[in-house]
Amino acid sequence: MAENKDEKALFLNATGTRLQYHTIRLIVLGHSQKSKLSEKITTHSFRRSCATELIRGGASIYHVKEFLGHEDLQTLKAYTRLTVTDLRKTHTECHPRELD
């Protein structure tokens, strides 16, 4: 599908070139409005969700940091929305008193 065999973009347009950010943003916005969800959905919502699910699935936070292109872990904290249940699970799996 890609016009250029070296294209690394995940989303391509009809001509096989990289789909521009503003186009993806408009597509997401349009579907979000049609779905009438109460929460605002943006392209950034997908980025956060992806990072959170990777971490929940056991991916190393360092690999997620690299995958998202962040320079340090502090910037990654804003993208991960871990729940109290997630934190309890990690505590149970990792705390020395829980490892008996």
Secondary structure, DSSP 8 states (H G I E B T S, - for coil): --SSTT---S-B-TTSSB--HHHHHHHHHHHHHHHT-SS---HHHHHHHHHHHHHHTT--HHHHHHHHT-SSHHHHTTT----HHHHHHHHHHH-GGG--
